[in-house]
Amino acid sequence: MNFSLTEEARFFSGMGADYLQTQHGDAKNNWKPFMKKGTPPKWCRDRMVDVRHIKLEIAPDFDAKSIRGKATLTVAPIYDHTDFLVLDACEMEIESVLVDGATADFDHDGENLTVRFGATLPPDEPLEIAVTYHATPRRGAYFVGPDQGYPNKHLEFWTQGQDEDSRYWFPCFDYPNEKATSEVIARVPKGMTSLSNGALISSDDKGDYELHHWRHDVPHVAYLVMLVIGNYVKVSKEWDGIPVDYYVPPGREADGERSFGPTPEMVKFFSEKTGVRYPYAKYAQITAEDFIFGGMENTTATLQTSLTLFDERAALDTSSDPLNSHELAHQWFGDYVTCRDWSHAWLNESFATYFEAMWQEHANGVDEFEYYLDADWKAYLAEDKGAYRRAIQTNVYVEPLDLFDRHLYQKGAVILHHLRKQLGDRLWWKVINLYLTKHGGGSVITQDFASAVEEVTGKNYDWFFSQWIYGGGHPDFKLKARWDEATGSLDYSVLQKQKQDELTAIFRTPVTVRFVYQGGEEVRTFEIDKPAHRYHIKLPAKPKWISFDPGNSVPKTLDLEYSEELLINQLHLDDTVMGRIYAARALGAKPTKKSTTALAKALGHDKFWGVQAECAYALGRVHTSQALEALISATSTKHPKARRAVAKALGEFKEGSAAAELAKLLEKDESYYVAGEAALALGKTRNAIAFELLEKALGRESHNDAIRNHVFAAFCELRDMRALELIREWTAYGRSQQARFAAIANLGRLAHESTEDKDKTVARETIEPCLEGDFRTCLSALSGLQSLKDAKAIPAIAKLARTTHDSRLKKRAKGVIESIRSAQGSNKEVKELRDDYDKLKENYEKLKERLDKIEELEKEGKKPTKRDTQALKKTEKLTARVSKPRKPSSKKAKAAKKSASAGKPARKKATTKPTKKAAAKKASKKPPAKKKSRKK
């Protein structure tokens, strides 16, 4: 299963990190706990019987949006004295239950179906349980089609089982530790197409409808059983005799080829690298409207969002390869070998995410691969810092989907890369092959993979799994380098700055460091296992640059306390992509003329777009006229993703020249996404030309409404209340769906900035009804209400939390309520503080630029005026003071202030000079009580 929709979002939207609730960690840990204290652990579910085969006869009714079905399960009792069986069967009407053809007693409470056999059954003897039922499912199975608002929507029926939603459309044992073969006999309206697991056995014409019989002979779990019915065009391909097909709505065949064309090559790559040939009879991919995830790896038949289809212009800088490769990798990791219970779900998702990255390595080279993994890592860091920290393997959760987060996907993938680099490719692929062949067709836990590593390598890797899988956090490295000319040696320090606690350790990891000097280089490997390591390294000459962890194999954050010279040389000379990127990020924190020149040069000449993008971001932080000129010069950079980064960085400047360049990109760039980013950046400039240009851009069509989505966000940055009505119009049902979702989310955000209560009321009353919409509409509404911060919205949000059947919506709704409550009372102070900071920052940047000019004058032998220097210092102090996080006053804040004043005399306010008499009277007074308290 994959949450992300498009490849382009990885580098620019943080893989969903935008939706994280940013909250402060507690004082002890500096991170928020994953679950509330006292949350009980979940243990693997018991199996009363062995389910050997599932036969489904299913008839969807498109008009009534209901289903009638018969589920026949072949089971064999495991326990002695088995006289009943409990199946999962939610929100369905059970009409009858037969056991080996005879009527059986049963109880159904709306969630569990208890079948009573009337006698004790012998173990291991198979029997058939046939359940006839009907349902109008709210989960598990979905009807999508045209209505008054969207008359052209594609008519479809599709199912989605993971995590535990198959129980809503057929009775089953709905847990990942049970596998069975399956067959689906579907009643399909005449002229429509169906897709299910395995091979199509027959298609019988029954007059007004057809019966399509699908059968899959390799055991798989219930959540992977699927059925899709709709009007599709099938495009047939193959790899080594295995059909590799895709299904798209009529008229979208060309888009389908762009999205799914590389799939046969992916099947070949994964088969050859794992040493395990694709294990099923066929592989197919099909699209779904309004799909609630990015994709779902149903065995042999992956279901993907229709948003993955893209046109020729979008192909300039987007791709479906990440989604396709992720779901295909699941056919091995998740389908063929399946986690035994949800606490070990990383064995499904981390592996699929890493194999997704390895496809990038195979198809696009090492540079793309390393930067791809860096995007994964940044997504995890956003969650770790902004939401919570947790161990990757944990059985403490409320709903299984709680675990499907950036720790499970992205962090796990980066950790697998770390393990691969420690083992080397030969041993890595040997481990993968052993793991798959030994456990193929079965269920696994983390120890199964750890045992495969130990069996192949002969080494105990318990320490590795202890810190990376069963522990949380990561090493925060701070590096220091100082050359001693007298001894010809480098004083090199490696510090781990993360705080140790019950979840986060001091990490043990081997790290390679490359020291490059004039005429040669030396590579050393250090075993890092302490908070601080200091090395004195004898070198033939002073290093020109230093590369810590070439190839970026260690999961980490890096603070490079290197000289500017070392960083500039690394930016220009390091032959590894991440080495240059780390240097660019570090130089962005050193706003000197030299560093700016170096960043500008790399922006214009580096061979990889990711380095160009990082240089653009760094120049946006430098924020000088020199940086602005460099960014303007780079607006014609060839790679659209690099241009997109340039546009984003230009949004950090208020100058009219920045707005003018962004206007050109918005109106003329061939990339939808560059134009969209330019719109957002233009809003950030708050230039006078912005509103009219943004309003005009609302009329432009683009892939998944990328331009309009960015325009709505741009209006929020612009803070022009004329945009409120424009955005509100786009929230109407019937508007282009992706634009509507963005409008709902941004309406609350902009209304929050208004000083008029009526604007907030209109926004709330517009957004609240959207909480009754489909999954994505609800998510957008929750985002909008969270930004609005209106306490009057809490009852509507609480109602959604009580009534929704989607655990993600329930969790999100509760988080939004908590966020709104915590924001009460602080809104005005925060807004005033932000406005003050914006003004001071602008003044500071201007004065900083003047100081640069002064330094140039000094080199020419001229002296700067005293006034300039003093003004700069004063503004620096004000900026530092305002940029510190401030909270609304409270008893704690007052107590802290009082405690601080006890140790330090309060600063005097500026007053008129006291008279001699007043001064003498003041001097005669006793020392204040606070001095006594200090002695205590």
N, C-alpha and C positions, 0 to 999 in steps of 0.2 A: 504494500500500500504506500502511496506517495501523496503528500499533502500539497507540494508545490505544483503550480500550473504551467509555468513556462520557464524555459532555461534562462531568459534574460533577467528574471527576477532574482536569480542567485546573487548577482553581483551588485544589484542596485536596490533591492528591497529586503535584503537580509534574510531570505528564505522564511518569510513570515514573522521575522523579529519585530516588525512594525506593530504587530498586534499584541505583543507582550505588555503586561502591566508593569511599569517601572515602579518598584517599591524598594524602600530602604531595608537592608538586612538588619538583624538585631545587633546589639552592641557587642555581643560575645563573638559571633561568627562572621559578621559582615556579609552574610548571605541569608536569604529567606529559606526556611525549611520547605521541602517538597510537599510534605503532608503535615497536617495538624498533629500535635502531640497526642498520643493515645489512639491514633488510627490503627486498627487491628491488622495484622498481616493476613495475606491471602495464601492459602495452600493449594497445591494441585488437587483437582477434583478426583474423587474415586470413580472407578468404572465397575458397575454391577455386572454388565454384560459386555461381550465383544461384538460391536456392530460390524458386520462383514459386508453388507451391501445395502444401498439405499436406492429404491425405485420410486420416482416421482411421476405421477400423472397429473398434469397441471393445465388448467383452463383459465387464462386471464380474460376478464370482461372489461374492455376498454371504455365502455359507456358508464358502467357502474363503478369502475375503478376498484374492482374486487376480484378475488380469485376463488375458484373451487379446485379441490385437489384430493388426491389419494396418495398417501405415503406408505410404502410397504418396506419395512426394515427387516432384514435377515440378521438375527442376533443369536449369540450362543452365551448362556450364563457362565460367568466366571466363578462365582461363589457357590459353595454348597448351600442347599436349602433356599435357593432363590424362588420366591413365590410372587414377586411383583417387580415392576420396572417403572422408573420415572423418566419421562421425556420432557424436553423443553418445548412448550407450545404456547406462545404468547398471543393474546388478543385474537383468538380464533374460536369459531364454534365447532366443537367436535360432534360429528353426526353419528359415527359408529366406530367401534374397534373390534377387529377380528384377530384371533390368535390361531394360526394354522387353519383358517377358514371358519372357526367357531366363534360365536359372539362372546365377548369378554366384558367383565365389569370394569368400569373405569371411573375415576374422579378427575375433574378438571377445575382448577381454581383461577383460570385466566392466565396463568404463567406455567404451571406444571401439570402434565398429564400423567396420572398414576394408573398403570394398567395392572389389574390383578389377575393372576393366572389361575387361581382356584386350587392350585396344587403346587407342591415343590417340584421344581424342574431339575433334571440331572445336568451337571456342568458339562460344558463343551458340546452339547447337543443343539444344533441350530434349529430355530423356529422362525416363522414369519409373523410379524405384527403389522396389520394393515389398518391405517387410520384414515377415515374419510372426514373431510372438514371443509369449511369455507371461511373466508376472512376478507376484511377491508383493511389491508395493512397500512400502518403509519410509519413503519420501519421495515427494513429488509427487502421490500419490493415497492417499486415506484412506477406510477403512470405519468407520463409527460406528453403534452400535446397542445395543439392550438386552442386558444380561447379568444375572448373579445379583445384583450390587450395585446396578445401575441398571435395573430391569426396564421402566421407562417411557421410557427414552431413545429419541429419534427415530431411526429407521433411515435411514441416508444413505450415499451414496458421493459424495465431492467431491474435486476436484483443486486444487492450489496450485502454480503454476509459478515465481513469483519467489522468489529471484533466478535460480538455475539448476537448478530441480528438475523441469522438464518432461521432462528426459532420463530420469527414473525411471519414467515411464509411457508414453512413446512415443519412438522414435528420431527425432532431430531435430538441427538446428544450433542449439544452445541458447545463443545470445548475442544481445545487443540490437541488433547492427548488421545483422541479417538479418530481412527482412520478407517475408511471403507471405500469399496468401489461404488460407482454410481451410474444411474441411467435416468434420463429425463425424457418423458413423452409429452410433448407440448402441443396444445391445440392452438393453431396459428391461423389468423384471418387470411383468407385467400389473397395471394399476391404479396404477402409479407415474407420476410426472411427471419430465421431464428438462428441463434448461436448458443451452444452449451458446451459442457466439458466433453472431451474425447472426440470420437468419430460419429458422423451422421450415418446411422444404420439404415434408416428408411425415411421416405417422405410420401405419405399416402394421401391421395385426394379424396376428401369426404364431402364434396359438393361446395358448401359455403365456407368450408375451412379445410385445413390440412393437418395431419398428424405428423410431426417431426420427432423422430426417435434418435436420441443421442446416447452414447454409452462410453464410459471411461473405465478401463480395466486395471488401472493402477490406484491403489488405495490413497485417499486424500481426506482432509478434514472437512467438516460440514460447512465451515465458513467459506470454503473455496468452491462450493457448488453454486452454479450460476445459470441464469437464463436471460437472454435478451431477445425481444421481438420488435420488429419495425420494418420500415421500408428502406433497405440498404442495397448498395451495390457492392458486390464481392469482387475483390481483385486478388487473383491467385499468383503466388510465388512459391518457391521451394528452396530447401537446402539439403543436399545429399539425400534426396528422396523423401524428405519430410515436408509436407505442405506448410508454408508460412504465408498465411493470408491476412488481408485486412478488409474491413467493412466500413464504408462511409456513406452518408446520405447522397442521393443522386445529385450530380452536378459538382461534387467536391472531389472527384477522382484525382485531379491534379494536386490539390491540397493534400490529399491522402498520400500521394507518392512522395511529396516533400517531407511529410511527417513520418511515414512508415517505411519508406523505400529502403533504408539501410538495415532493416531488421534481419534479413537472411545472413548478412555478414556478421551481425552480432551473435546470432545462433552459432555460427561457425567459430567465432572467437572464444565464446564461453565454453563451448564443447572441447575445443583443442586445449585451452589453457588449464581447465580443471581436470582434463583427462577423463571426464565423464560425458559421454555423448548425450545430447538432449534426450531426456528419458521418456518422452511421450510420443503419441502417434501423430500429433499435429500441433502447430502453434498459430493462434489467430488473435487479432486485435480488432476491437470495435469501439466506436465512439458513442457517448451518451450525452444528451442535453441535461443541463442542471445537475450534473453528477456532483456528489457531495465530497469527493476527494479529487486528487489529480489523476490517480489510476489505481486499479486493483488487480492483483496478480492471480485471478481465478485460474485454476489448473487448466492449461492448454488454451485458455480463452480470456485474455486480458481485456478489461473494460477501462476505457480512458475517457476523460472529459473531452467534449467536442471543442473546447478552447485550445486543445493542442494542435488543431488544424490551422495552418497559416498560409497566407498568400505569398506571391513572388516578392513583393516589396518587404514584407516582414522577414523574409528569408535572409535579408541583408545582415541582420544581427540577432536572429532567434533560431531555435532548433528544438525539435522534439526528442532528440537523442537522449538527453538525461532521463526523461520520463520513460521512454521506450526501453532503454538499457536497464533501468532500475527494475521495472516490472518483469522483464525477461529474466534478469538474474534471480528473481524470486522463484522461478520455476525450479531452480536448484536449491536455493536458500529460502525456505519458507514453505514450499510445496513438496518437493522430493524429500527434503530433510526439514522437519517442522519443530519449532520450539514446543516442549512438552506442556508448559504453562506460560502465562503471559509475563511472569517475572523474568523469563529468559528470552523475551521477544527481540532482544538485540541480535540474537542468532539469526533472525529473519531480516530485520531492518538495517542494522549496521553493515551486514554483509552485502545486501542489495545496494546500499548507498556507496560502499567502497567499490563494488564492481561497476557501478555507474561511472565512478571516477576513472577506473582502469580502462573503461571503453574510451574515455576522452584521451587517455595516454596513448592507446592503440591507434585511434583515429586521427588525433590532432597534435600529438607530440607531448614531450615532457613539460614544456613551458605551460601549455594549457592545463595539463594535469596538476601541476604544482599550484597554480593559481586557483584552480577549481577546488582543490582541497582547502586552500586558504579561505575561500568563500564559505565552505562548510564550517571551518573553525570559527570564523567570525560570527556565523549564525549561532553556534553553540555559546560563544562568549556573551552574546547579547542575552541569551536566556539565563546563563549562569549569573550574570551581573544584574539583570533587570527583573528576573522572575524568581528563580530558586536554584539551588545546587542539590544534586542527588547522586547517588551511586547508579551506574548504568544497570546493574542487576539488583533489583529490589523487589520484595513481595509486599511492600507496604504501599498500598494505593487504594482508592475508592472504586474507580471504574477502570477497566483495562485500557481504555483510550487515554487515561491520564499518563500512561507510560509512553505514548507515541508522540515524542517531543524531540527537541534538538539534541538532547543527550543521547537518545536512542538511535537517531539517524546519523546526525553529522559528527558528534563527538566520537561515537563508536567507530565510524568510518575512518577517522583520523588515527584512532588508536590501532586499528587493524593495519594501517599503513606503517605506523611506528613498529609494529611487530614484524611486518614483512621486511622492513629495512634491517631490523636486528637479525633476522634469520638469513637473509639473502634470498634471491629469487628461486634458486634450486630447491632449498628446503621449504620455502613458503608454499610453492605449488605442490610439493610432495605432501605437506600437511593437509592442504585443501583436498587433494585426491583421496588421501586416507580417510579424512573426516566424511566425505561424501559417499565413498564406497562402503565404509563400515556401517554407516547409519542410514543409507539410502532407503527410502520408503518408511522410515521410522520417525520417532520423536527423540529430541535431544535436549540436554541441559548444558549449562556452561562448562561443566566439568568434562563433558564429552569432547568438546573442542580443546580444552586445556590438555586432556590426555593424549589427543592426537599430536599436539605440539611436543609433548614430552616423549612420546613414542618415536617420533621422527628424529628429533634433535638429540635425544639422550640426556637432555638437561631439564632441570626442574624450573618451571616458569611460574610457580605459585606466587612469587614476589611480584611478578608482572601483573597477574590477574588481581592480586590483592589491592594494589594501588590504583590500577586503571579501571577495573570492572567492578570490584566490590567497594572501592573508595570513591571519593568525589574530588572535584577541583582539578588543578593542573599546576605545574611549576610556573611561577612568575620570575623570570630571570632578569637580573640586573648585571650588566657586564662592564668592567672597568679595565682600561689598558693604559699603561704609562711606560714609555721607553726610557731606559737609563743608559745614556750615552757612555758613561764612565765604565760600566761593566759589560756593555753590549748585550744587555738582556731586557726582556719585556716583563714588567710586573703586571700579571693578568689575573683578574679576580672574577669568579663566577658566584653570584649570590642568588639564593632562592628566597624571594621576599614574601611569598604567600604565608598567611597566618596558619599555624598548625591548630587543629581542633579534632573533634571526634570523627570528622568526615574527611578532612584534608591533611595529607601527610607531607613530610619532606620527601621528595621523589628520588628514586634511584633510577638513573638512566645513563647509559654511555653516550657521550657527545663527542663528535668529531669537530675539530677547529682547524681552519686553514689559515696559515700565516704567510702572506705573500710579500716579498721584498724585491728590491731591484736585482734582477738576474736569477731569481729562483723562488722557491716556496717550500714550506714544511707543513706536514699534516700530522696533528697529534690527536689521540683519542683519550679522553678523560672519563673516569667513572665518577659521576656526580651523585653523591648520596648524603650530603650534609648541607646545612644552611649556607655555609660559606666555604669556598675553596680559593686559595691563593697560590698562583704558580709563578716561578721565576724561570723564564724560558730563554735560553741562550740562542741567539739567532745571528747569522752572518752579517745582517744589516737591519736597520730600522724598518719595520713593516710598512708597506705602502697602504695595505688594507687587510682586514681580518674578517673571515667568514665563519661565523659560529653556526654549526650544524648545517653545512652545505647540503642542499637537497631538501632541507626543512622536514626532516623525518621525526623530530621530537615534538609532541604537542606542547605548546608553551605560549607565553607572552614574553616579549623582549623589550628591555629598556637598555639601549646602547649608549652608555656613557663614554663615547669615543670622541676623539678630537674631530673637528670639522674636516680636517684634511683626510683622515681615515675614511670618513663617511662619504665624502665627495669621490675619492678614488674608488671606493667600493661601488658606488652608484654607476660610475662610468666603466669600470673594468671587470667587475665580478661576472663570471659567465653563467651563474645560476640566477634564475628569475627571482626567487624569493630573497636572495642576498641583495639584489638591487632594490627590491621593494622595501625590505627592512631599512635600508639606507635612506631611501626616499622619505619614508615615514619619519625617521629620526631627524632628517634635515628640515622637515616641515616644522619642527619645534625649535629650529635655530634660524630665526628670520633675519639673517645677515645678507649683505649683497652677494657674498661669495656663494652661499648656499642657494640663494635664489637663482643666480646665474647657472649653477650646476643643475638645478631642477629644470630650468627652462631648456637647457641643452638636451637633457635626457627626454623631456617631453617631446622635443622636436625630432630626435634621432634614434631613440631606443627601438630595437627591432620588434619588441613584444608590446601589444596594446595594453596589457595589464600594468606594465611598468609606466607607460605613458599615462594611464589613468591615475595611478598612485601619485605621480609627479603633479598632475593637475590638482588633485585633492590637496596635496601639500602646498602648492602655490596659493590655493584658496585660503589656507590657514595663514600663510605668510602675509598676505593682504597689503602689499605695497604697490605703488604705481609700476614698479619693475615687474612684479608678479602679474599684474593686470595686463601689461603689454605682452608678456609671454603667453598668457592664455588667449588673448585676442589673436595673436599670431598662429595659434594652434587650432583655431576653429575649422580649418580646412584639413585637419589630420585625416588620413585615409580611413583608418578603421572606425566604423560607427560607434563601437563601444568606447573607444578612446575619446571621440568627439562628444559622446554623451557625458563622460566625466568632465570634459572641459566646460560644457554647458553648466553642469552642476556647480563647478567651482566658480564660474562667473557670477553665480547668484550670490556670492559672498561680498560682492562689490556694489556700492551705491552709485558709482560714477555713471554718467550718461553714456559713456562709450561702451560700458559693459551691457547696458540695456539695449543699445543699438545693435550690438553683435548678436545678442540673444534673439532680438526681433528677426534678424536675418535667418538664424537657424530655425526658428519657429515657422517661418513662412516658406523657406526654400529647401531645407535639408531633405534628402531623399529618404532618410530613415524615420519611420514613425516614432521610434523611441528617442532619437535625438531631438526631434521636434517637441515631443512630450516633456523631456527633461528641460529643454529651453523654456518652455512655458512655465514650468514650476520655478525655475531660476529667475525668470523675468518677474514673477510675483514677488520673489524675495528682494529684488532690487527696489521695489516700491516706487518705481519711476513713473512719471506722469503719463508715459505712453502705454503703460502696461494694461490698464483696464480695457481700453478699446481693442487692443490686439488680442487679448485673452477672450473677450466676448466674441470676436470674429472667429477665433479658433474653435469655438463650440460647434460651428457648422461643419467641421471636417470629420470625415470618416477615417477610421484607422483600425488596425488589427486589435481585436479585443478592446476597442475604444481607448487605446493607450493615450492618445492626445487629450481627449476630453477628461479622462481620469486625472491627468496631471494638471489640466486647467482648473478643475475644481479645487485641487490642493493649492494651486497658485493663488486663487482668490483668497484663500485663508491666509496665506503669507502676505498678500497685499493689504488685507484688513480694510477693504473698501466695502462698506455695507450695501452699496448698490448691487453687489453680486448676490446678496441673500435671495432675492426673488428669482434671479437667474438659476441659482442652484436648486431652489425649491421646485421650480418647474420641472427639473430633470428627475425629481424623486417620484414623479407620477407613474403609476402602473401603466405599462405599454411603451414607455421609453426604452431605448436600447439598454439591454439588461446590465452590461458591465458598467455603462455610464450611470445608470440608475443606482447601482450599488455604491459607486464612488460619491454620487451626489448625496445620498442618505448619510453616509459617514461624514462628509465634509460640511453638511449643513449645520450640524451641531457644533462643529469646530469653529466655524466662522461666527455663528450666533453667540458663542461664548465671548467673543471679543467685543460684541456690541455693548454700548452703554444704555441701550433701550431695553426695558423689561419686556416690552411687547415683541421684540425680535426673538427673545429667548422663548417666549410663550408660543409663538407661531412655529418655531423650529421644533419644540417639544411635541406640540400637537400634530405636526406633520410626520415626525419620526415614529411616535409611539404606535400608530396602527401598523407600521411595518413589522413590528414584533410578532404579528400574526401571519407573516409570510413564510416562504420556504427557507431552507437552511441558510443560504447565502444572504438573503434579504435580512434575516434575523441578525446575522453576524454584523452586517453593515449598520443596522439600527443600533445595536449594542455599542458599536464603535462611536457612532454619532452622539448617543446619549452620554457615553463616558466623557467625551470631549465637552459636551454642553455643561456638565456638572450641575444640573438642575435637580435638586432633591425631590421635586414634585414628580419626577419620572420614576422614582423608586418603586411605587406600587405596581406600575405596568411591567417593570423589569422583574420584580419579585413574582408576578403572576407567570411570566415566561419560565422562570426557574422552577416553579412548582409543576407546571403542566407539560413542559417539553419532554419528549422521549429521547432526545439526543444529548448524551452526556457532555459533549463539548459545549453545547449551548447552555446547559445547566451550569457548568463550571464557569463559563465566561460571564453569564448573567450575575452570578454571585460575586465574581471579581469586580464587575462594574459597580455593583451596589456598594461594595467596600470602598472602591475608589472614589465614588461620589461623596460618600459620607466623610471620608478622610480629607476631602478637598474643601468642605464647608468651612467658611471663615477665613480661608487663606487666599481666596481668589483675587481680591482687590490688592492685597499686599504683593502678591506674586506679579501681578500685571504691572503695578507701579515700579517694582524692582526691575522687571524686564525692560520696561521703557527707559528707565534711568541707565541701565547697563548698555542698551543699544546706543544711546547718545554718547556715553562715556567711551565706549569702544570706538565709535567713529572718530571722536576727538583724539583718542590715543593713537589711532592708526595715522592720522594726519601729522601729529607731532612726531611719531616714530619716523615717518618719512622725512620730516624736517631734520631730525637728528642724523639720518643717513647723509643728507646733504652737508650737514655741519662737519661730519667726519671727512667728507671729501675736501671741504675747505681747509681743514686742519692739515691734510696731506700737502696742500698747496702753500702751507705756511701762514694761513689766515686763521684768526681766532674767532670762535663763535661768540655770540652775545650771551650774557649771563641769563637774560630773560628766557631765552629758548630752553636752556637746560633746566632751569627751575620749573618752567611750565610742564616740561616732559615728566620730571620727577613727580610733580604734584598729581598729574593725570595718571601716572603709573600706580601711585598709592590709592587713588580713588577707584581705579579699575580693579585693582586687587581686592579692595574692600567690598565693592559691589558684586564682584564675580563670585564671592564666597556664598555657599548656599545659606539662605536665611529662612527661618521658620516663624510662623505667627507667635506672638508672645504668649507665654503660658507660665504656670507656677514653676515648672521645671526650668524654663528659660530664665525667669527672674531669679530663682535660687542659684543657678549657675553664674549669673551675672554678679550676684551678691558675693558668692564664693570667690570669684575671680578678683573682685575689687578688694577683698580682704588681703590679698597678697600683693596688690599693686595699687598705688594711689590713682584715683580717677583723674583723667585729663581735665584741665580747667577750660571752661568755655571762654571765648573772647569777650572781655568786658572792658569798661572804662577803667583807667588806672585808679586804684584805691587811694584815698587820702592817707596822710601820715598817721592820723589819729586812728583810722580804721585798721591800718596795718599793725599799729602797736597793740590794739585791742585783740586782733587775731593772733598775734604772737604770744600773748599772755594766756591763751586758752590751753587746756590740757591736750595731750596727744589724743587723736580719735581712738575709739574702742577697737577699731579694726587692727591697730598695731598690737594691741594686747592679744587679740585672737591669733595673730601670726605667731607670737611667742609660744602660745599654747601648742 
